[in-house]
């Protein structure tokens, strides 16, 4: 596992086309903004586990809406 330190407003880039930005830090939690191509599915880990367990339909998986910058 790679562990990185980032401050509010800073980003990391995964590959050539996925960007993860720290958008808010409050009460011990952070909010992440994820910019990725529309063909890349982005889910929370617990949602992926539920999908793999057959408890949730993939169409209701909590996939984020992609926004363009």
ABEGO torsion letter per residue (X at the ends): XBBBBBBBGBBBBBEAABBBBBABBBGGBBBBBBBBBAABBBBBAAAAAAAAAGABBAAAAGBBBBBBX
